[in-house]
Amino acid sequence: MKTFLIGCISLYNPERSPERTYITGDITVTAKQTNEALIEFLLRKLNGSGKTLDHYIAVCTPEVYSEDSVTRKYLNEALGEFYDETGISLPEFTYFSTADETDANTYNITLGKISAFVRENAKDEDAEIYLDMAGGRRDSFIFIQLLTKLLSFYGYSVHAYYSDITGSKNTFVNADLSFQHMKLLDAVNDFVTHGNVTQLSPLFYKNDSVRPLLKSLSDLSNSIQLCSTDLTDSFNALVRSIEDFENEPDNSPNVFVIKTMLPLIKKKFHLEKGNYSIGILGIVRWCLENGLVQQALTIYNENITDLIMEYGLIKIESESIGEEEIEASASKYHTSIETAKFNLMLQLVADNMITSGDKLPFPKKDCGKTFSDMLYKKSGRKKSAEWQFSIASFYFNEKYLPDGVEICVDNALFRKILIDIRYVKTVRNIINHASEQSVTNKLDYYFKFPEYHFPSHTNDISFTPSNIIKGVSRAIENIETAVSQLK
């Protein structure tokens, strides 16, 4: 394993650099310059573990980079004396200058150069990287943070130290915990942005305090990625585990960092109190916000009728539909009882449209036809249930409702929600090339409202993920508006 130490070199001024003694554990180092002190400390530390320091990468400003500079001369002399005293082999020194960069881009190019140097000299082996956080200019700390992040992406083990001269004694402090917190923040952000728990799992799989929360995050992540038709259990488990974790007495550093991220998790999944977009709708909205269009379409489509019934936007007495018919439909189409009631209600709406004798008010190509013309084939048989649902949705009116059914929100808004359902299902079928596509393609001309977008041989450009996200977002907003109308 190759071992590297990387540091930004501080300018050495003999008049302002008193000799200091640093004591860390059983290691004592006496030095005048901060980088010198940490180099000697790490050489002793590694030597005590049977390791060597292979490379020292020195990042230098123009004042330091010259071989004739006071700083480089001093370091060479001091480390030479260290070798003569201890016999510990010194690393190979490589100097990088920031002189060829503008002030606005100081360190940016050097960052890439150092990354390339490490990868080339590690030669595909595991590398152990040590970072000196104490030296250089004030903005060097930001450079070290960026370098830590960059090198960690290549899978290298990265550790950081700085010299502390503020206490009663001078010592060297390991700053790994701070970088672990950065990694933890990345892991939580990866979950709330992509539903991915692969970064979180290795950090906490042995921690009893975090494990229940981690499991609920993982279960919800899996359900979303697999487009599970029932997310209720995994979502409710996440809500409970968040509440439990908020009351967790363990406040160790990593646990505390996760606690500080809980408001972000709640915000991202729309769990704040007073937010109508909760539960399944919150997950759908989260999918849309993070570009998971397929998951959003499927989760919305598979859950929306149950949600409408659960929210109480419509009330359907089972007796008005028929208990046996409801159970038979649920069994035949593998739906919930509530979805079966909703679908049978729409079929009865279509039946009432037929018997009404009313004519279609739109679109132009069908204007003047009766509902009977639309819902019966030339053979006299009814058209498919999918077609019935669609016509009942586009031309919905309370007057076609069967007895025992009550719309609890504005009639026009409820019709919009029904059209939204057809829109989402149609888009999903088009994208997935589903077996129902032959039916839904015939409905395209019903979606000629400005807010809807579908592919056609003349205007495919309007059928984009961005426009689909807008359409499904509007569907969620209509549900939220309807829920807000309920008393």
C-alpha positions as CSV (number, residue, x, y, z in Angstrom):
1,M,0.0,0.0,0.0
2,K,1.3,3.4,-1.0
3,T,1.2,6.2,1.6
4,F,1.0,9.9,0.8
5,L,1.1,13.0,2.9
6,I,-0.3,16.2,1.2
7,G,0.1,19.6,2.7
8,C,0.0,23.3,1.8
9,I,3.4,24.7,2.8
10,S,3.4,27.6,5.2
11,L,5.9,30.4,4.6
12,Y,8.8,30.1,7.1
13,N,10.0,33.2,8.8
14,P,12.8,32.6,11.3
15,E,11.9,35.7,13.3
16,R,8.2,34.6,13.7
17,S,8.7,30.8,14.0
18,P,9.6,29.9,17.6
19,E,10.5,26.3,18.4
20,R,7.5,24.4,19.8
21,T,7.2,21.0,21.4
22,Y,4.2,18.9,20.5
23,I,3.1,15.9,22.5
24,T,0.5,13.5,21.1
25,G,0.1,10.2,22.9
26,D,3.6,8.7,23.3
27,I,5.0,10.8,20.4
28,T,7.0,14.0,21.1
29,V,8.0,16.3,18.3
30,T,10.0,19.6,18.5
31,A,9.9,21.8,15.5
32,K,9.8,25.5,14.3
33,Q,7.7,25.2,11.2
34,T,4.1,23.7,11.2
35,N,4.6,21.4,8.2
36,E,7.9,20.2,9.6
37,A,6.2,19.3,12.8
38,L,3.4,17.2,11.2
39,I,5.8,15.4,8.8
40,E,8.0,14.3,11.7
41,F,4.9,13.3,13.8
42,L,3.5,11.2,11.0
43,L,6.9,9.6,10.2
44,R,7.2,8.5,13.8
45,K,3.5,7.3,13.9
46,L,3.8,5.2,10.8
47,N,7.2,3.9,11.8
48,G,5.7,2.7,15.0
49,S,3.2,0.7,13.0
50,G,5.8,-0.8,10.7
51,K,4.8,1.5,7.8
52,T,6.6,4.1,5.7
53,L,5.6,7.4,4.2
54,D,6.2,7.0,0.5
55,H,5.4,10.5,-0.9
56,Y,5.1,14.0,0.4
57,I,3.1,16.3,-1.9
58,A,3.8,19.9,-1.1
59,V,1.5,22.6,-2.5
60,C,3.4,25.9,-2.7
61,T,2.7,29.5,-3.4
62,P,5.3,31.3,-5.6
63,E,7.2,32.6,-2.5
64,V,7.7,29.0,-1.3
65,Y,8.1,27.0,-4.6
66,S,11.6,28.2,-5.5
67,E,14.3,25.7,-4.4
68,D,16.2,28.7,-3.1
69,S,13.3,29.8,-0.9
70,V,14.0,30.2,2.8
71,T,11.1,27.7,3.5
72,R,12.3,24.9,1.3
73,K,15.9,25.3,2.5
74,Y,14.8,25.1,6.1
75,L,12.6,22.0,5.6
76,N,15.4,20.2,3.8
77,E,17.8,20.9,6.6
78,A,15.4,20.2,9.5
79,L,14.2,16.9,8.0
80,G,17.8,15.9,7.2
81,E,18.6,16.4,10.9
82,F,15.5,14.3,11.8
83,Y,16.8,11.4,9.6
84,D,20.2,11.6,11.1
85,E,18.7,11.4,14.6
86,T,16.1,8.7,14.0
87,G,17.1,6.8,10.9
88,I,13.5,6.9,9.7
89,S,13.4,7.0,5.9
90,L,12.1,10.3,4.5
91,P,9.5,10.3,1.7
92,E,10.0,11.4,-1.9
93,F,9.1,15.1,-2.1
94,T,7.1,16.4,-5.0
95,Y,6.3,20.1,-5.2
96,F,3.3,21.7,-6.9
97,S,3.1,25.4,-7.6
98,T,0.0,27.6,-7.8
99,A,2.0,30.3,-9.6
100,D,0.6,29.5,-13.1
101,E,-3.0,30.2,-12.0
102,T,-4.9,33.4,-11.5
103,D,-6.0,34.5,-8.1
104,A,-9.6,33.5,-8.8
105,N,-8.6,30.0,-9.7
106,T,-5.8,29.4,-7.1
107,Y,-5.5,25.7,-6.3
108,N,-8.2,24.6,-8.9
109,I,-5.7,23.3,-11.5
110,T,-3.4,22.0,-8.7
111,L,-6.3,19.9,-7.4
112,G,-6.5,18.0,-10.7
113,K,-2.7,17.6,-10.9
114,I,-2.5,16.1,-7.4
115,S,-5.3,13.7,-8.0
116,A,-3.6,12.5,-11.2
117,F,-0.3,12.2,-9.4
118,V,-1.8,10.1,-6.6
119,R,-3.6,7.8,-9.0
120,E,-0.5,7.4,-11.2
121,N,1.8,6.6,-8.2
122,A,-0.7,4.4,-6.4
123,K,-0.6,2.2,-9.5
124,D,-4.1,0.7,-8.9
125,E,-3.2,-0.3,-5.3
126,D,-5.0,0.8,-2.2
127,A,-3.5,4.1,-1.2
128,E,-3.6,5.7,2.2
129,I,-3.8,9.5,2.1
130,Y,-2.8,11.8,5.0
131,L,-3.7,15.5,4.8
132,D,-1.9,18.3,6.6
133,M,-4.7,20.9,7.4
134,A,-2.5,23.4,9.3
135,G,-0.3,24.9,6.6
136,G,-0.6,27.4,3.8
137,R,-2.9,30.4,3.3
138,R,-6.3,30.8,5.0
139,D,-8.1,29.4,1.9
140,S,-6.0,26.2,2.0
141,F,-8.5,24.6,4.3
142,I,-11.1,24.8,1.5
143,F,-8.6,23.3,-0.9
144,I,-7.9,20.4,1.6
145,Q,-11.7,19.7,1.9
146,L,-12.1,19.6,-1.9
147,L,-9.1,17.3,-2.2
148,T,-10.5,15.0,0.5
149,K,-13.8,14.7,-1.4
150,L,-12.1,14.1,-4.7
151,L,-9.7,11.4,-3.5
152,S,-12.4,9.7,-1.5
153,F,-14.4,9.2,-4.7
154,Y,-11.5,7.0,-6.0
155,G,-11.9,4.8,-2.9
156,Y,-8.7,5.9,-1.1
157,S,-8.5,5.9,2.6
158,V,-8.2,9.6,3.6
159,H,-7.1,10.9,7.1
160,A,-6.5,14.5,8.2
161,Y,-4.4,16.1,10.9
162,Y,-3.6,19.6,12.1
163,S,-1.3,21.0,14.8
164,D,-3.1,22.6,17.7
165,I,-1.2,25.3,19.6
166,T,-4.1,26.9,21.4
167,G,-4.3,24.7,24.5
168,S,-2.2,24.2,27.5
169,K,0.1,22.0,25.4
170,N,0.8,21.7,21.8
171,T,-0.5,18.6,20.1
172,F,-1.7,17.1,16.8
173,V,-5.4,16.5,16.3
174,N,-7.0,14.0,14.0
175,A,-9.8,15.6,12.0
176,D,-11.2,12.4,10.5
177,L,-14.5,12.9,12.4
178,S,-15.2,16.1,10.5
179,F,-14.7,14.5,7.2
180,Q,-16.8,11.5,8.3
181,H,-19.6,14.0,9.0
182,M,-19.2,15.4,5.5
183,K,-19.5,11.9,4.2
184,L,-22.6,11.3,6.3
185,L,-24.2,14.5,5.0
186,D,-23.5,13.3,1.5
187,A,-25.1,9.9,2.3
188,V,-28.3,11.5,3.7
189,N,-28.5,13.9,0.8
190,D,-28.0,10.9,-1.6
191,F,-31.0,9.3,0.0
192,V,-33.3,12.3,0.0
193,T,-32.3,13.1,-3.6
194,H,-32.1,9.7,-5.2
195,G,-33.7,7.3,-2.7
196,N,-30.4,5.5,-2.4
197,V,-29.2,4.1,0.9
198,T,-26.0,2.4,-0.3
199,Q,-23.9,5.2,1.3
200,L,-25.7,5.2,4.6
201,S,-25.8,1.5,5.2
202,P,-22.1,0.9,5.7
203,L,-21.9,3.8,8.1
204,F,-24.5,2.6,10.6
205,Y,-25.3,-1.0,10.1
206,K,-23.8,-1.9,13.5
207,N,-25.3,1.1,15.4
208,D,-28.3,0.1,17.4
209,S,-29.6,3.7,17.7
210,V,-29.7,4.3,13.9
211,R,-30.5,0.8,12.6
212,P,-34.3,1.1,12.8
213,L,-34.3,4.4,11.0
214,L,-31.8,3.0,8.4
215,K,-34.0,-0.1,7.8
216,S,-37.1,2.1,7.3
217,L,-35.2,4.3,4.8
218,S,-33.9,1.2,3.0
219,D,-37.4,-0.4,2.8
220,L,-38.9,2.8,1.4
221,S,-36.0,3.2,-1.0
222,N,-36.5,-0.3,-2.3
223,S,-40.3,0.2,-2.6
224,I,-39.9,3.4,-4.6
225,Q,-37.2,1.9,-7.0
226,L,-39.3,-1.2,-7.6
227,C,-42.5,1.0,-8.1
228,S,-44.3,-0.9,-5.4
229,T,-48.1,-0.7,-5.7
230,D,-48.5,-0.4,-2.0
231,L,-46.1,2.0,-0.3
232,T,-48.3,2.7,2.7
233,D,-46.6,0.3,5.1
234,S,-43.1,1.4,4.3
235,F,-44.0,5.1,4.4
236,N,-45.7,4.7,7.8
237,A,-42.7,2.8,9.1
238,L,-40.5,5.7,8.0
239,V,-42.7,8.2,9.8
240,R,-42.7,6.2,13.0
241,S,-38.9,5.6,12.9
242,I,-38.3,9.3,12.4
243,E,-40.5,10.1,15.4
244,D,-38.7,7.5,17.5
245,F,-35.3,8.7,16.4
246,E,-36.1,12.3,17.3
247,N,-36.5,11.0,20.9
248,E,-33.4,8.8,20.8
249,P,-31.2,9.7,23.8
250,D,-28.0,8.7,22.0
251,N,-26.3,12.0,20.9
252,S,-22.9,10.6,19.8
253,P,-21.4,12.7,17.0
254,N,-22.6,10.8,14.0
255,V,-26.0,10.2,15.5
256,F,-26.3,13.9,16.2
257,V,-25.5,14.8,12.6
258,I,-28.3,12.5,11.4
259,K,-30.7,14.2,13.9
260,T,-29.8,17.6,12.3
261,M,-30.7,16.1,8.9
262,L,-34.2,14.9,10.0
263,P,-35.8,18.3,9.0
264,L,-34.3,17.9,5.6
265,I,-35.7,14.3,5.2
266,K,-39.1,15.6,6.4
267,K,-39.0,18.5,3.9
268,K,-37.9,16.4,1.0
269,F,-40.6,13.8,1.6
270,H,-43.2,16.5,2.4
271,L,-43.8,15.3,5.9
272,E,-44.2,18.8,7.4
273,K,-47.3,19.4,9.4
274,G,-50.1,21.1,7.5
275,N,-48.8,19.8,4.2
276,Y,-51.6,18.2,2.1
277,S,-49.1,16.4,-0.1
278,I,-48.4,13.7,2.5
279,G,-48.1,10.0,2.3
280,I,-48.2,8.5,-1.1
281,L,-48.7,11.8,-2.8
282,G,-45.6,13.2,-1.0
283,I,-43.6,10.3,-2.4
284,V,-45.0,10.9,-5.9
285,R,-44.0,14.6,-5.6
286,W,-40.6,13.6,-4.4
287,C,-40.1,11.3,-7.4
288,L,-41.1,14.2,-9.7
289,E,-38.7,16.6,-8.0
290,N,-35.9,14.1,-8.4
291,G,-36.5,13.1,-12.0
292,L,-37.9,9.6,-11.3
293,V,-40.7,10.0,-13.8
294,Q,-41.5,6.3,-14.3
295,Q,-41.8,5.7,-10.6
296,A,-44.0,8.8,-10.2
297,L,-46.4,7.7,-13.0
298,T,-46.7,4.1,-11.6
299,I,-47.0,5.0,-7.9
300,Y,-49.7,7.7,-8.7
301,N,-51.6,5.4,-11.1
302,E,-51.7,2.4,-8.7
303,N,-52.7,4.4,-5.6
304,I,-54.8,7.4,-6.7
305,T,-58.3,5.9,-6.5
306,D,-57.6,4.5,-3.0
307,L,-56.4,7.9,-2.0
308,I,-59.5,9.7,-3.3
309,M,-61.6,7.4,-1.3
310,E,-59.4,7.7,1.8
311,Y,-59.4,11.5,1.7
312,G,-63.2,11.4,1.4
313,L,-63.4,13.4,-1.9
314,I,-66.2,11.1,-2.9
315,K,-68.5,8.9,-0.8
316,I,-69.9,5.7,-2.2
317,E,-72.4,3.6,-0.4
318,S,-71.7,0.0,-1.1
319,E,-75.4,-0.8,-1.4
320,S,-75.8,1.5,-4.3
321,I,-73.1,-0.4,-6.2
322,G,-73.7,-3.9,-5.0
323,E,-71.6,-5.8,-2.4
324,E,-71.2,-8.9,-4.6
325,E,-70.2,-6.8,-7.6
326,I,-67.6,-5.0,-5.6
327,E,-66.0,-8.1,-4.2
328,A,-66.1,-9.8,-7.6
329,S,-64.5,-6.8,-9.3
330,A,-61.8,-6.5,-6.6
331,S,-61.0,-10.3,-7.0
332,K,-61.0,-10.2,-10.8
333,Y,-58.8,-7.2,-11.3
334,H,-56.7,-7.6,-8.1
335,T,-57.6,-4.2,-6.7
336,S,-58.6,-3.0,-3.3
337,I,-62.3,-2.9,-2.3
338,E,-62.2,0.9,-2.4
339,T,-60.8,0.9,-5.9
340,A,-63.3,-1.6,-7.1
341,K,-66.1,0.7,-5.7
342,F,-64.7,3.6,-7.5
343,N,-64.3,1.8,-10.9
344,L,-67.9,0.4,-10.7
345,M,-69.1,3.9,-9.9
346,L,-67.5,5.2,-13.1
347,Q,-69.1,2.4,-15.1
348,L,-72.5,3.3,-13.7
349,V,-71.8,6.9,-14.6
350,A,-71.2,5.7,-18.2
351,D,-74.4,3.7,-18.1
352,N,-76.4,6.8,-17.0
353,M,-74.8,8.8,-19.8
354,I,-76.1,6.2,-22.3
355,T,-79.6,6.3,-21.0
356,S,-79.6,10.1,-20.8
357,G,-79.6,10.5,-24.6
358,D,-77.3,13.5,-24.1
359,K,-75.0,14.6,-26.9
360,L,-71.3,15.2,-26.6
361,P,-70.2,18.9,-26.3
362,F,-66.7,18.2,-27.5
363,P,-64.3,17.6,-29.3
364,K,-65.3,18.8,-32.7
365,K,-64.9,15.4,-34.4
366,D,-67.4,13.9,-32.0
367,C,-69.6,16.9,-31.2
368,G,-73.2,16.0,-31.9
369,K,-72.8,12.3,-31.2
370,T,-74.6,10.8,-28.2
371,F,-72.9,9.0,-25.4
372,S,-74.6,5.8,-26.7
373,D,-72.7,6.3,-30.0
374,M,-69.5,6.6,-28.1
375,L,-69.9,3.8,-25.6
376,Y,-71.4,1.1,-27.9
377,K,-69.7,-0.7,-30.7
378,K,-71.5,-1.1,-34.1
379,S,-72.1,-4.7,-33.0
380,G,-74.2,-3.5,-30.1
381,R,-71.7,-4.6,-27.4
382,K,-70.3,-2.1,-24.9
383,K,-66.8,-0.9,-25.5
384,S,-64.0,-1.8,-23.1
385,A,-64.1,-0.7,-19.4
386,E,-61.1,1.5,-20.1
387,W,-63.0,3.4,-22.7
388,Q,-66.0,3.7,-20.4
389,F,-63.8,5.1,-17.6
390,S,-62.3,7.6,-20.0
391,I,-65.6,8.9,-21.5
392,A,-67.2,9.1,-18.0
393,S,-64.1,11.1,-16.8
394,F,-64.0,13.6,-19.7
395,Y,-67.7,14.3,-19.7
396,F,-68.3,13.9,-15.9
397,N,-71.2,15.7,-14.4
398,E,-73.0,15.1,-11.1
399,K,-76.3,14.5,-12.8
400,Y,-74.9,11.2,-14.1
401,L,-74.0,9.9,-10.6
402,P,-75.9,6.8,-9.4
403,D,-77.9,7.0,-6.2
404,G,-75.9,6.7,-3.0
405,V,-72.9,8.5,-4.4
406,E,-71.9,12.0,-3.2
407,I,-69.1,14.3,-4.5
408,C,-67.7,16.2,-1.5
409,V,-65.8,18.8,-3.4
410,D,-66.4,21.2,-6.3
411,N,-67.9,19.3,-9.2
412,A,-65.6,20.9,-11.8
413,L,-62.6,20.2,-9.7
414,F,-63.6,16.6,-9.3
415,R,-63.9,16.3,-13.1
416,K,-60.3,17.7,-13.4
417,I,-59.1,15.0,-11.0
418,L,-60.8,12.3,-13.1
419,I,-59.2,13.7,-16.3
420,D,-55.8,13.8,-14.5
421,I,-56.2,10.1,-13.7
422,R,-56.8,9.3,-17.4
423,Y,-53.8,11.6,-18.3
424,V,-51.4,9.8,-16.0
425,K,-52.5,6.4,-17.1
426,T,-52.3,7.3,-20.8
427,V,-48.8,8.7,-20.4
428,R,-47.7,5.6,-18.5
429,N,-49.1,3.3,-21.1
430,I,-47.5,5.3,-23.9
431,I,-44.1,5.3,-22.2
432,N,-44.3,1.6,-21.2
433,H,-45.9,0.5,-24.5
434,A,-48.5,-1.2,-22.4
435,S,-51.2,-3.5,-23.8
436,E,-53.8,-0.7,-23.2
437,Q,-51.9,1.7,-25.4
438,S,-54.2,0.9,-28.4
439,V,-57.1,2.2,-26.4
440,T,-55.4,5.2,-24.8
441,N,-53.9,6.3,-28.1
442,K,-57.5,6.9,-29.4
443,L,-57.9,9.4,-26.5
444,D,-55.1,11.7,-27.5
445,Y,-57.4,14.2,-29.2
446,Y,-59.3,14.6,-25.9
447,F,-56.1,16.0,-24.3
448,K,-55.9,18.9,-26.6
449,F,-56.1,21.3,-23.7
450,P,-52.9,23.5,-23.6
451,E,-51.7,22.0,-20.3
452,Y,-51.5,18.4,-21.7
453,H,-48.8,17.1,-23.9
454,F,-48.7,13.9,-26.0
455,P,-46.5,12.6,-28.8
456,S,-47.7,12.9,-32.4
457,H,-46.1,12.6,-35.8
458,T,-46.2,16.4,-36.0
459,N,-45.1,17.6,-32.5
460,D,-43.1,15.1,-30.6
461,I,-41.1,17.9,-29.0
462,S,-43.9,18.6,-26.5
463,F,-43.8,15.1,-25.1
464,T,-40.9,15.5,-22.7
465,P,-40.1,14.4,-19.2
466,S,-40.3,18.1,-18.2
467,N,-43.8,18.4,-19.5
468,I,-44.9,15.1,-18.0
469,I,-43.6,16.3,-14.6
470,K,-45.6,19.5,-15.0
471,G,-48.7,17.4,-15.8
472,V,-48.4,15.1,-12.8
473,S,-47.5,18.0,-10.5
474,R,-50.7,19.7,-11.6
475,A,-52.6,16.4,-10.9
476,I,-51.2,16.4,-7.3
477,E,-52.1,20.1,-6.9
478,N,-55.7,19.4,-7.9
479,I,-55.9,16.7,-5.2
480,E,-54.4,19.1,-2.6
481,T,-56.9,21.8,-3.6
482,A,-59.7,19.3,-3.2
483,V,-58.5,18.1,0.2
484,S,-58.3,21.7,1.4
485,Q,-62.0,22.1,0.4
486,L,-63.1,19.4,2.8
487,K,-64.5,20.5,6.2
